[in-house]
Amino acid sequence: MTVERWLRLIAGAFVTLSVALGYWVSPWFYAFTAFVGLNLFQSAFTNWCPMVWLLRRLGVQPCVPLESK
């Protein structure tokens, strides 16, 4: 899997988990949901995401641009 797919998988898992924890454990877990959402929002404008940086450091392959396929 590429970095972009891992990022979507991890973000989706974090949001789903934090919403479930917010519902069943404590509403304070919704703050983590907001953190993930705000991080995705800022990465759309800055083109930088800490999770992408971490995944690349772990050796996950980047996405191949369409024009080079």
C-alpha atoms as one frame of an Amber mdcrd trajectory, in Angstrom:
protein
   0.000   0.000   0.000   1.100   3.544  -0.650   1.510   6.388   1.839  -1.768
   7.948   0.718  -3.748   4.760   1.266  -2.157   4.198   4.673  -2.985   7.794
   5.610  -6.668   7.367   4.715  -6.783   4.034   6.558  -5.198   5.435   9.722
  -7.275   8.645   9.709 -10.479   6.668   9.213  -9.552   4.270  12.004  -8.668
   7.129  14.378 -11.924   8.955  13.689 -14.043   5.812  14.045 -12.278   4.763
  17.244 -12.430   8.215  18.821 -16.137   8.611  18.028 -16.849   5.201  19.573
 -14.781   6.075  22.650 -16.532   9.444  22.881 -19.904   7.759  22.825 -19.182
   4.872  25.206 -16.370   6.145  27.462 -16.086   9.920  27.686 -17.102  12.879
  25.534 -13.531  14.158  25.883 -12.508  11.658  23.187 -14.329  13.855  20.672
 -11.404  16.255  21.051  -9.210  13.643  19.365 -11.736  13.415  16.535 -11.483
  17.189  16.127  -7.664  16.994  16.207  -7.606  14.470  13.359 -10.066  16.539
  11.330  -8.137  19.772  11.875  -4.885  18.049  10.968  -6.378  16.810   7.686
  -7.745  20.304   7.037  -4.401  22.023   7.584  -2.573  19.438   5.472  -4.793
  20.318   2.522  -3.399  23.863   2.611   0.188  23.242   3.722   0.778  19.937
   1.895   2.426  18.579   5.057   1.068  15.964   7.423   2.911  14.463  10.406
   1.522  10.988   9.672   2.811  11.106   6.082   6.222  12.103   7.412   6.151
   9.190   9.868   5.008   6.673   7.257   7.782   7.751   4.876  10.335   7.382
   7.678   9.001   3.855   8.226   9.671   3.046   4.572   6.158   3.039   3.116
   6.316   3.586  -0.635   5.057   6.902  -2.018   2.293   7.147  -4.578   3.431
   6.973  -8.209   2.250  10.047 -10.164  -0.220   9.294 -12.967   1.980  10.821
 -15.696   4.798   8.337 -14.957   2.617   5.202 -15.212
